[in-house]
Amino acid sequence: MRREAAVILEFRTYRLKPGTSEDFLRVMREVCLPLLESAGLRVVDCGRSLVAEDGQEEAYLIRAFASLEAHERQEREFYGSEAWLNGPREEIVSRIENYHSIVIETSEAAVEALSRR
């Protein structure tokens, strides 16, 4: 029996500054996601949290990578790129109070089940 290759899945959550979630999500969906994808990063989903912990506005981004090495390399290249630094960076970062990432190993089937893109 052939074993399915593992996929690295990153869940990034954003705690947003009050009143910024609509603009954050608009810029994320209209500008950032196409930019991430054009740079070769695989976006699984993004959106607003269904629960506002402590009344805070929150959003998430889920991305998939072929390996931990690919995760590190692709993030370093993307976040150091002119397209990001001179593009939507300020519109995104200015709305974030803080963020947190969790990275796990999973199957392609699990990634597909989470995908809404």
N, C-alpha and C positions, 0 to 999 in steps of 0.2 A: 504494500500500500504506500503510495506516494504522499509524503507529508507536505502540507501547504507551507510556503515560505512565510516567515514572520514579517509583519509590518510594524513600523514604529508610529505610534499615534500620539499626537500632542494635543492636549486640551488647554487652551489659554483662556483664563477668565479675566475680565476687566471690571474694576469698580470705577464707575464714571462720576465725574463731577455733576452736581445737581443741575438738571435741566438740559443736559447735553446728549442724552441717549439718541434722540431722533437724528441729530446732525452726525453723531459718531457713526451710527448704523448706515446712514445714507452715504457718507464718504467711504466707509468700509466696503459696502456692496458695489457702489458705482465706480470707485477709483482704486481702492486697495486690492480687492479680490482679482480684478483683471490684471493688475500689476504683478501680484504674487504669481498668478498662473502663467503670465507671459515670461516670468523668470524661472519657470519650471517647478514651482512649489505646488503641491497637490492640496487644494482646499476641499475639505469634506463638508463643512457646514459653518455657518456663523449666524448669530442672531441675538435676541434679547433673552435674558434669563426669565423664566416664568415666575420666579420668586425674587422679590427685592429684599435681600437680607438687610436687616436694620434700616429698612426704608431706602436703601441706596439703590441707584440705578446700576444694573449690571448687564454685561454682554459677554459673548464667548466667541471663540474661533477654534475650529478643529482642523488640524492638518495632518496628513499622512506622509511618511518618508520611507524609503527603501531600507535604511539602516540608521544607526546612531551617528555614524560618520557622515552620512548624507544630511542628516538633520543639522548637525553642527556646521557643516560646510555651506549648505544652502542658506541657513539663517545668517551666517557671517557675511556671505556674498550679497544677499539681498539687503540686509540692513546697513551695509556699507556702500551700497550702490548710489550713483547719482540720481537714478530714477526715484528711489525712495527719499533720499536726503533733500533733493530739490523738488520733490513731488508732494505727496499727501502727508508726509511725516508730521509736520506741525499741526495740520488739521486733526490728526488722530491723537498724537501725544498730548496736545493741549487739553483734551477732554478726559484724559485718564487720570484718576486719582492714584490708583495702583493696579498692578496686574500680577497674576500668578500662573505658572505653567506646571502641568503634570504630564510626564512622558511615560508611556507604557508600550509593551510589546503585545501585539494581538495578531489576529488573522485577517486576511483580505476580506473574508466573509463578514467579519465584524465591522470593518471599515465601510463596506458596501451597505450594511444595514443602517449605519449612521448617516450615510450620504444623502443630502437633499439637493445636491447641485447637479 
